[in-house]
Amino acid sequence: MDKTVKSLPRLLVIEAHSDDSAISASAFLEKHRDKCDIHFALLTVSDINLHHAGELKRDTRIIEYANYVKHFKGHWHREENLPFDADSRLDTIPKREIISAIENIIKIVKPEILIVQGPSFHQDHTLVYEAAIAATRPTALHCPDEIYIMENPTYVHSIGPSTDFKPDLYVSMTEKELTKNLNCLKNTFRARCAMNRTVSH
């Protein structure tokens, strides 16, 4: 007798920067690591100089992000132009190109669940949010069953209704799960964690 194996629901994370979902939604992803087929779309990564940590090279960030995706047994969709080399300069890329890139990935993955950033005072986050909304408009070829907005707590200071981020989904974690999640971040973002330890206050 043939037994049909039910496939896991596909979950797609669309994020501007290589550490955004790690900060905003890694606990949720950890909870769903064995319950979903997790896919990632990273929109931009560049050499950056962090005021609190120093310079971090693009190649290093790409390696760390690949390790982060691997932790979740995920799939990283690196399309022809992605990730753009435009960190904190995503507004220099025509919005149509960003929307098209997201549309192409959604067409490939056909996710049941989509996680994307919300509007904030970080222009890259807002652009990703607006592009994802356009890519999942009602006339799109595929629209996920569930769409969740994630955001980095440091970027949710409200400047009006469009950035008034009020979460209504919380993920509880046991001490064991929290430790596992923290170890994931330490082990996958080694360079950044090492840099943070060298900063004097």
Stockholm file with secondary structure:
# STOCKHOLM 1.0

chainA/1-201         MDKTVKSLPRLLVIEAHSDDSAISASAFLEKHRDKCDIHFALLTVSDINLHHAGELKRDTRIIEYANYVKHFKGHWHREENLPFDADSRLDTIPKREIISAIENIIKIVKPEILIVQGPSFHQDHTLVYEAAIAATRPTALHCPDEIYIMENPTYVHSIGPSTDFKPDLYVSMTEKELTKNLNCLKNTFRARCAMNRTVSH
#=GR chainA/1-201 SS CCCCCCCCCEEEEEESSTTHHHHHTHHHHHHTTTTSEEEEEECBCCCEEETTTEEECHHHHHHHHHHHHHHTTCEECCCTTCSBSCTTCGGGSCHHHHHHHHHHHHHHHCCSEEEEECCCSSHHHHHHHHHHHHHTCTTSSCCCSEEEEECCGGGCCCSSGGGCCCCCCCCCCCHHHHHHHHHHHHHHSHHHHHHHHHCCC
#=GC SS_cons         CCCCCCCCCEEEEEESSTTHHHHHTHHHHHHTTTTSEEEEEECBCCCEEETTTEEECHHHHHHHHHHHHHHTTCEECCCTTCSBSCTTCGGGSCHHHHHHHHHHHHHHHCCSEEEEECCCSSHHHHHHHHHHHHHTCTTSSCCCSEEEEECCGGGCCCSSGGGCCCCCCCCCCCHHHHHHHHHHHHHHSHHHHHHHHHCCC
//
